[in-house]
């Protein structure tokens, strides 16, 4: 699974902003995200391309229509971004006793 998808799954339960290819933006609580980026959200504020704002209780967004997502800043401290030893690093050899 890519880092982007891991970040999307970490965003579940938080407020996110989704911009679609048609220019409209959806801001609300991310309930569920699938591996193909399909998103289910609730308590949505929708801003249309012309600036009109409307409210929705729930929405399901197809992942192929998403241009980009804005996730909470607190996720920059998620454990997946921690730098650690790389996989495949050789084990230290035994030294003198």
N, C-alpha and C positions, 0 to 999 in steps of 0.2 A: 504494500500500500504506500502511495506516495506521501510525502510530507504535507502537501496541500490537503489531501483527504483526511489525514490525521488531524490537522488543524481544524478542518470543518467539523469533524466528529467531536473534537474537544469543545467546540462552540455550542453544542447542544445545551439548551437550558439558559442560554444567554441572549441578550439583545444583539441582533446583527442587522446589517443593511445589505440588501441585494439589489444590484442594478441589472435590469434585463436588456437584451439587445435592442428593444424598441425604445429605450431611454427612460422608462418608468422605474422608480425606486420603491422598494418595499422594506420597511423597517419594523421589526417586531421580534418576538421571542421565537428562537429556533427550537422546534419540538423534536424534529427528526431529520437526519440527513442520510441519504443513501450513497453508496459508492459511485453511482453515476451522477452525483450532485443534485438529484431530486431533493427538494427541501419542503418540509411541512412547517408552517409557522402559524402563530396565533397572536391576537391583539396587534394587528397590522395597521400602520399608517402608510398609505400609498400616495406617492407624489407622481402625477402624470408628467409627460414631457412638457406640456404647456403650463405646468405649475399648479394645477388643481390638486387639492389634497382631499383624500377620502379615507374612511376607516373601514376595516374588515375584521371580522371575528377570527376566521381561519382562512388559510390559503395553501395550496399545493403548487409548487413551482417546478416545472420540468427543468432538469439540469442543463439541457442543451440550449435553453433560452437565456441562461445566466451569462452576463458579460463579466462581472466581478462581484466579489463579496467583501464587506468590511466587517471584521470580527473585533471583539473587545481587545483593548491594549493589554489587559492583564494576562492574555494568553502568550505574550512574548516571554513569560517566565515559565512556560510549560516544560515539563521534563524532556520532551522530545527535542528541545533545542539545546540541551546541555551537551557540552563537548566532553567526550570521554575517550578512552582508548579505542582505537579502531579494531574492527573484527579482523582476525587473521594475524594479529600482532604476535610475533614469535615469543614464546615464553623465555624468561631469563635462564641462562645456563647456570649450572652449579659452579660456584666459586670455590676458593680454598676453604678448608675447614680449620 
